[in-house]
Amino acid sequence: MAKGKKTRQTKTKTITLKMAENCVQLMLDGRRCLDLSFKEISTVPKCIQKLGEIDELDLSRNMIRKLPDFTDQFISICVLDLHSNYLEQLPVTIGRLRNLLVLNLCNNRLTSLPNELGLLKKLHTLNLGLNQLEALPASIGALKELRHIGLSDNRFTRVPGCLSKLDKLEKVNMDRNPIFPEQSPSQESVMITERLYLVKESFLCEDCLNKCQAERKKLKEERARNPN
């Protein structure tokens, strides 16, 4: 047999109902978590529809490319973890998960988001880092309970305006985005913008607050010396 490179096919596992049942964990606070992370699956197993009475669903670190539309069976879940998959889009039915507190979509291939995300009124944490997003839907501004949003490692060129409508927002991570000031950015100002975090002063300790104020003063002085 002639030597050559073998064609390597990605094998995916099949999850049976019994296997899924064995992956249900009872948390100390009484919540039930279905943990299907690291299962080498490329599709969400249909059998888990029969396990709708769970509070958390972890499908992270798999090879999932598409989410099915059977989210009605999981309307009670408060945590949905889908990070580190191959998702390119989200179904509009995700807006039916009205009890979600945490939604982790980090490290996927998302280029856009459905407006229906704005229906997740109870959401506290939304992680969208490591995707290919250039903008957020305006409906994100309706997430009045949102505290933390991760937007690092995307393609944002400016801070999304819808974030200004979120009064309870405590932290925004926009690390490593191509954000630039409006006019002729200096190298230093670009670096500062790339490490942008939005945090309320009331959440900072005295030392951190003093440091931030000193950095702000330094930046203003440098801009005054170099207005162009």
C-alpha contacts under 8 A as a table, 3 or more apart, distances in Angstrom:
res1	aa1	res2	aa2	distance
11	K	40	E	7.85
12	T	40	E	5.43
12	T	41	I	5.12
12	T	42	S	6.31
13	K	39	K	6.90
13	K	40	E	5.84
13	K	41	I	5.40
14	T	41	I	6.99
14	T	45	P	7.54
15	I	19	M	6.05
15	I	20	A	6.52
15	I	45	P	6.17
15	I	47	C	7.83
16	T	19	M	5.15
16	T	20	A	6.21
16	T	45	P	7.78
16	T	47	C	6.63
17	L	20	A	5.03
17	L	21	E	6.09
17	L	47	C	5.37
17	L	48	I	6.67
18	K	21	E	5.06
18	K	22	N	6.33
19	M	22	N	5.16
19	M	23	C	6.54
20	A	23	C	5.06
20	A	24	V	6.82
20	A	34	L	7.44
20	A	36	L	7.52
20	A	47	C	7.90
20	A	48	I	6.75
21	E	24	V	5.47
21	E	34	L	7.98
21	E	51	L	7.68
23	C	34	L	5.71
23	C	35	D	5.51
23	C	36	L	6.71
24	V	32	R	6.52
24	V	33	C	5.46
24	V	34	L	4.35
24	V	35	D	6.29
25	Q	32	R	5.66
25	Q	33	C	5.06
25	Q	34	L	6.29
25	Q	35	D	7.28
26	L	30	G	6.18
26	L	31	R	5.95
26	L	32	R	4.72
26	L	33	C	6.41
27	M	30	G	5.24
27	M	31	R	5.13
27	M	32	R	6.06
27	M	33	C	7.16
28	L	31	R	7.29
31	R	54	I	7.40
31	R	55	D	5.78
31	R	56	E	7.61
32	R	53	E	8.00
32	R	54	I	5.08
32	R	55	D	5.28
32	R	56	E	6.41
33	C	54	I	6.04
33	C	55	D	5.86
33	C	56	E	4.45
33	C	57	L	5.87
33	C	58	D	7.46
34	L	54	I	6.88
34	L	56	E	6.17
34	L	57	L	4.99
34	L	58	D	6.14
35	D	57	L	6.25
35	D	58	D	4.79
35	D	59	L	6.73
36	L	39	K	5.98
36	L	57	L	7.76
36	L	58	D	5.67
36	L	59	L	5.06
36	L	60	S	7.29
37	S	58	D	5.92
37	S	59	L	4.87
37	S	60	S	4.75
37	S	61	R	5.57
37	S	62	N	6.49
38	F	59	L	7.95
38	F	60	S	6.90
38	F	61	R	5.21
38	F	62	N	5.66
39	K	61	R	7.83
39	K	62	N	6.26
40	E	61	R	7.86
40	E	62	N	5.12
40	E	63	M	6.37
41	I	44	V	7.23
41	I	62	N	5.61
41	I	63	M	5.73
41	I	64	I	6.50
42	S	62	N	6.63
42	S	63	M	4.45
42	S	64	I	4.18
42	S	65	R	6.51
43	T	63	M	7.48
43	T	64	I	5.13
43	T	65	R	6.95
43	T	66	K	6.93
43	T	67	L	7.60
44	V	64	I	6.94
44	V	67	L	6.81
44	V	68	P	7.13
45	P	48	I	5.99
46	K	49	Q	5.92
47	C	50	K	6.00
47	C	51	L	7.80
48	I	51	L	5.07
48	I	52	G	7.08
49	Q	52	G	5.66
49	Q	70	F	7.30
49	Q	73	Q	5.96
49	Q	74	F	7.86
50	K	73	Q	7.92
51	L	54	I	6.66
52	G	73	Q	4.99
52	G	74	F	5.07
52	G	76	S	7.94
53	E	74	F	7.20
53	E	76	S	7.27
54	I	57	L	7.36
54	I	74	F	7.33
54	I	76	S	7.08
54	I	77	I	6.13
55	D	76	S	6.22
55	D	77	I	4.12
55	D	78	C	5.65
55	D	79	V	6.82
56	E	77	I	5.30
56	E	78	C	5.93
56	E	79	V	4.67
56	E	80	L	6.07
57	L	77	I	7.11
57	L	79	V	6.26
57	L	80	L	5.06
57	L	81	D	6.35
58	D	79	V	7.92
58	D	80	L	6.05
58	D	81	D	4.73
58	D	82	L	6.58
59	L	62	N	6.83
59	L	80	L	7.85
59	L	81	D	5.89
59	L	82	L	5.17
59	L	83	H	7.64
60	S	81	D	5.77
60	S	82	L	4.51
60	S	83	H	4.85
60	S	84	S	5.76
60	S	85	N	6.58
61	R	82	L	7.55
61	R	83	H	6.38
61	R	84	S	4.70
61	R	85	N	5.79
62	N	84	S	6.66
62	N	85	N	5.29
63	M	84	S	7.90
63	M	85	N	4.95
63	M	86	Y	5.69
64	I	67	L	7.55
64	I	85	N	5.32
64	I	86	Y	5.47
64	I	87	L	6.32
65	R	85	N	6.86
65	R	86	Y	4.67
65	R	87	L	4.44
65	R	88	E	6.64
66	K	86	Y	7.84
66	K	87	L	5.73
66	K	88	E	7.30
66	K	89	Q	7.18
66	K	90	L	7.44
67	L	87	L	7.82
67	L	90	L	6.72
67	L	91	P	6.68
68	P	71	T	7.40
68	P	91	P	7.50
69	D	72	D	7.87
69	D	91	P	6.84
69	D	93	T	6.22
70	F	73	Q	6.15
70	F	74	F	7.93
71	T	74	F	5.27
71	T	75	I	6.63
71	T	93	T	6.67
71	T	94	I	6.76
71	T	96	R	7.14
71	T	97	L	7.13
72	D	75	I	5.49
72	D	96	R	6.96
72	D	97	L	7.67
74	F	77	I	5.72
74	F	97	L	7.08
75	I	96	R	6.63
75	I	97	L	4.81
75	I	98	R	6.63
75	I	99	N	6.70
76	S	97	L	7.17
76	S	98	R	7.83
76	S	99	N	5.87
76	S	100	L	7.82
77	I	80	L	7.18
77	I	97	L	7.21
77	I	99	N	6.22
77	I	100	L	6.08
78	C	99	N	5.33
78	C	100	L	3.97
78	C	101	L	5.04
78	C	102	V	6.45
79	V	100	L	5.76
79	V	101	L	5.98
79	V	102	V	4.78
79	V	103	L	6.14
80	L	100	L	7.31
80	L	102	V	6.33
80	L	103	L	5.11
80	L	104	N	6.42
81	D	102	V	7.84
81	D	103	L	6.04
81	D	104	N	4.78
81	D	105	L	6.81
82	L	85	N	6.63
82	L	103	L	7.83
82	L	104	N	5.71
82	L	105	L	5.22
82	L	106	C	7.36
83	H	104	N	5.71
83	H	105	L	4.72
83	H	106	C	4.58
83	H	107	N	5.56
83	H	108	N	6.65
84	S	105	L	7.67
84	S	106	C	6.36
84	S	107	N	4.65
84	S	108	N	5.71
85	N	107	N	6.74
85	N	108	N	5.30
86	Y	108	N	5.07
86	Y	109	R	5.82
87	L	90	L	7.42
87	L	108	N	5.29
87	L	109	R	5.43
87	L	110	L	6.22
88	E	108	N	6.95
88	E	109	R	4.71
88	E	110	L	4.45
88	E	111	T	6.73
89	Q	109	R	7.73
89	Q	110	L	5.52
89	Q	111	T	7.24
89	Q	112	S	6.84
89	Q	113	L	6.88
90	L	94	I	7.15
90	L	113	L	6.65
90	L	114	P	6.75
91	P	94	I	5.89
91	P	114	P	7.37
92	V	95	G	6.13
92	V	114	P	5.95
92	V	115	N	7.68
92	V	116	E	5.76
92	V	117	L	7.92
93	T	96	R	5.59
93	T	97	L	7.95
93	T	116	E	7.54
94	I	97	L	5.83
94	I	116	E	7.02
94	I	117	L	6.96
95	G	98	R	6.73
95	G	116	E	4.77
95	G	117	L	5.36
95	G	118	G	7.29
95	G	119	L	5.31
95	G	120	L	6.04
96	R	119	L	7.44
96	R	120	L	7.63
97	L	100	L	5.85
97	L	120	L	6.69
98	R	119	L	6.88
98	R	120	L	5.05
98	R	121	K	6.66
98	R	122	K	6.87
99	N	120	L	7.22
99	N	122	K	6.17
99	N	123	L	7.68
100	L	103	L	6.94
100	L	120	L	6.58
100	L	122	K	6.21
100	L	123	L	5.57
101	L	122	K	5.70
101	L	123	L	4.13
101	L	124	H	5.06
101	L	125	T	6.45
102	V	123	L	5.98
102	V	124	H	6.01
102	V	125	T	4.80
102	V	126	L	6.14
103	L	123	L	7.57
103	L	125	T	6.31
103	L	126	L	5.08
103	L	127	N	6.45
104	N	125	T	7.87
104	N	126	L	5.97
104	N	127	N	4.78
104	N	128	L	6.82
105	L	108	N	6.64
105	L	126	L	7.70
105	L	127	N	5.67
105	L	128	L	5.21
105	L	129	G	7.42
106	C	127	N	5.60
106	C	128	L	4.75
106	C	129	G	4.70
106	C	130	L	5.62
106	C	131	N	6.80
107	N	128	L	7.59
107	N	129	G	6.25
107	N	130	L	4.43
107	N	131	N	5.71
108	N	130	L	6.60
108	N	131	N	5.36
109	R	130	L	7.97
109	R	131	N	5.11
109	R	132	Q	6.05
110	L	113	L	7.35
110	L	131	N	5.37
110	L	132	Q	5.58
110	L	133	L	6.37
111	T	131	N	6.97
111	T	132	Q	4.82
111	T	133	L	4.65
111	T	134	E	7.16
112	S	132	Q	7.92
112	S	133	L	5.89
112	S	134	E	7.67
112	S	135	A	7.31
112	S	136	L	7.36
113	L	117	L	7.48
113	L	136	L	6.87
113	L	137	P	6.61
114	P	117	L	6.06
114	P	137	P	7.08
115	N	118	G	6.02
115	N	137	P	5.74
115	N	138	A	7.44
115	N	139	S	5.65
115	N	140	I	7.74
116	E	119	L	5.47
116	E	120	L	7.82
116	E	139	S	7.43
117	L	120	L	5.80
117	L	139	S	7.00
117	L	140	I	6.70
118	G	121	K	6.89
118	G	139	S	4.57
118	G	140	I	4.94
118	G	141	G	7.22
118	G	142	A	5.55
118	G	143	L	5.95
119	L	139	S	7.97
119	L	142	A	7.57
119	L	143	L	7.56
120	L	123	L	5.69
120	L	143	L	6.71
121	K	142	A	7.16
121	K	143	L	5.21
121	K	144	K	6.71
121	K	145	E	6.69
122	K	143	L	7.29
122	K	144	K	7.88
122	K	145	E	5.81
122	K	146	L	7.58
123	L	126	L	7.24
123	L	143	L	6.70
123	L	145	E	6.01
123	L	146	L	5.56
124	H	145	E	5.63
124	H	146	L	4.17
124	H	147	R	5.13
124	H	148	H	6.48
125	T	146	L	6.03
125	T	147	R	6.04
125	T	148	H	4.83
125	T	149	I	5.91
126	L	146	L	7.65
126	L	148	H	6.36
126	L	149	I	4.81
126	L	150	G	6.37
127	N	148	H	7.90
127	N	149	I	5.54
127	N	150	G	4.43
127	N	151	L	6.80
128	L	131	N	6.63
128	L	149	I	7.34
128	L	150	G	5.34
128	L	151	L	5.19
128	L	152	S	7.43
129	G	150	G	5.38
129	G	151	L	4.55
129	G	152	S	4.55
129	G	153	D	5.70
129	G	154	N	6.58
130	L	151	L	7.58
130	L	152	S	6.22
130	L	153	D	4.69
130	L	154	N	5.82
131	N	153	D	6.68
131	N	154	N	5.32
132	Q	153	D	7.90
132	Q	154	N	4.98
132	Q	155	R	5.89
133	L	136	L	7.51
133	L	154	N	5.35
133	L	155	R	5.49
133	L	156	F	6.71
134	E	154	N	6.84
134	E	155	R	4.72
134	E	156	F	4.60
134	E	157	T	7.24
135	A	156	F	6.35
135	A	160	P	6.69
136	L	140	I	7.01
136	L	160	P	6.58
136	L	162	C	7.76
137	P	140	I	5.95
137	P	162	C	7.99
138	A	141	G	5.90
138	A	162	C	5.70
139	S	142	A	5.51
139	S	143	L	7.73
139	S	162	C	7.72
140	I	143	L	5.61
140	I	162	C	6.37
140	I	163	L	7.47
141	G	144	K	7.14
141	G	162	C	4.76
141	G	163	L	6.04
141	G	164	S	7.63
141	G	165	K	5.35
141	G	166	L	6.07
142	A	165	K	7.64
142	A	166	L	7.55
143	L	146	L	5.59
143	L	166	L	6.85
144	K	165	K	7.85
144	K	166	L	5.45
144	K	167	D	6.74
144	K	168	K	6.70
145	E	166	L	7.66
145	E	168	K	6.14
145	E	169	L	7.71
146	L	149	I	7.49
146	L	166	L	6.92
146	L	168	K	6.25
146	L	169	L	5.66
147	R	168	K	5.65
147	R	169	L	4.14
147	R	170	E	5.09
147	R	171	K	6.58
148	H	169	L	6.10
148	H	170	E	5.99
148	H	171	K	4.98
148	H	172	V	6.10
149	I	171	K	6.57
149	I	172	V	5.18
149	I	173	N	6.58
150	G	172	V	5.95
150	G	173	N	4.84
150	G	174	M	6.80
151	L	154	N	6.52
151	L	172	V	7.22
151	L	173	N	5.55
151	L	174	M	4.97
151	L	175	D	7.40
152	S	173	N	5.69
152	S	174	M	4.32
152	S	175	D	4.52
152	S	176	R	5.86
152	S	177	N	6.42
153	D	174	M	7.31
153	D	175	D	6.27
153	D	176	R	5.01
153	D	177	N	5.60
154	N	176	R	7.31
154	N	177	N	5.61
155	R	177	N	5.56
155	R	178	P	6.22
156	F	159	V	7.07
156	F	160	P	7.99
156	F	177	N	5.58
156	F	178	P	6.10
156	F	179	I	6.31
157	T	177	N	6.77
157	T	178	P	5.15
157	T	179	I	4.14
157	T	180	F	6.47
158	R	178	P	7.96
158	R	179	I	5.21
158	R	180	F	7.03
159	V	163	L	7.90
159	V	179	I	7.68
160	P	163	L	5.97
161	G	164	S	5.82
161	G	165	K	7.95
162	C	165	K	5.72
162	C	166	L	7.60
163	L	166	L	5.51
163	L	169	L	7.97
164	S	167	D	7.41
166	L	169	L	5.52
169	L	172	V	7.72
170	E	198	L	6.88
170	E	199	V	5.18
170	E	200	K	6.02
170	E	203	F	7.99
171	K	197	Y	6.34
171	K	198	L	5.19
171	K	199	V	5.07
171	K	200	K	7.91
172	V	196	L	7.70
172	V	197	Y	5.22
172	V	198	L	5.18
172	V	199	V	7.37
173	N	195	R	7.88
173	N	196	L	6.59
173	N	197	Y	5.31
173	N	198	L	7.52
174	M	177	N	6.25
174	M	194	E	6.74
174	M	195	R	6.55
174	M	196	L	5.58
174	M	197	Y	6.60
175	D	194	E	5.23
175	D	195	R	4.77
175	D	196	L	6.23
175	D	197	Y	7.98
176	R	194	E	5.24
176	R	195	R	6.87
177	N	194	E	5.86
178	P	194	E	6.96
179	I	190	V	7.22
179	I	193	T	6.35
179	I	194	E	6.25
180	F	185	P	6.54
180	F	190	V	5.84
180	F	193	T	6.85
181	P	184	S	7.19
181	P	185	P	5.61
181	P	189	S	7.62
181	P	190	V	7.18
181	P	193	T	7.76
182	E	185	P	7.42
184	S	228	N	7.44
185	P	189	S	6.11
185	P	190	V	6.20
186	S	189	S	5.31
186	S	190	V	6.34
187	Q	190	V	5.26
187	Q	191	M	6.42
188	E	191	M	5.14
188	E	192	I	6.32
189	S	192	I	5.04
189	S	193	T	6.19
190	V	193	T	5.08
190	V	194	E	6.19
191	M	194	E	5.13
191	M	195	R	6.60
192	I	195	R	5.38
192	I	196	L	6.61
193	T	196	L	5.11
199	V	203	F	7.03
199	V	204	L	7.85
200	K	203	F	5.64
200	K	204	L	7.29
201	E	204	L	5.41
201	E	209	L	6.85
202	S	205	C	7.99
204	L	208	C	5.88
204	L	209	L	5.71
205	C	208	C	5.36
205	C	209	L	6.09
206	E	209	L	5.11
206	E	210	N	6.13
207	D	210	N	5.19
207	D	211	K	6.20
208	C	211	K	5.03
208	C	212	C	6.17
209	L	212	C	5.16
209	L	213	Q	6.18
210	N	213	Q	5.12
210	N	214	A	6.10
211	K	214	A	5.08
211	K	215	E	6.21
212	C	215	E	5.11
212	C	216	R	6.13
213	Q	216	R	5.03
213	Q	217	K	6.13
214	A	217	K	5.10
214	A	218	K	6.13
215	E	218	K	5.05
215	E	219	L	6.15
216	R	219	L	5.16
216	R	220	K	6.26
217	K	220	K	5.17
217	K	221	E	6.26
218	K	221	E	5.18
218	K	222	E	6.28
219	L	222	E	5.15
219	L	223	R	6.22
220	K	223	R	5.14
220	K	224	A	6.13
221	E	224	A	5.02
221	E	225	R	6.30
222	E	225	R	5.14
222	E	226	N	6.14
223	R	226	N	4.98
223	R	227	P	5.40
224	A	227	P	5.51
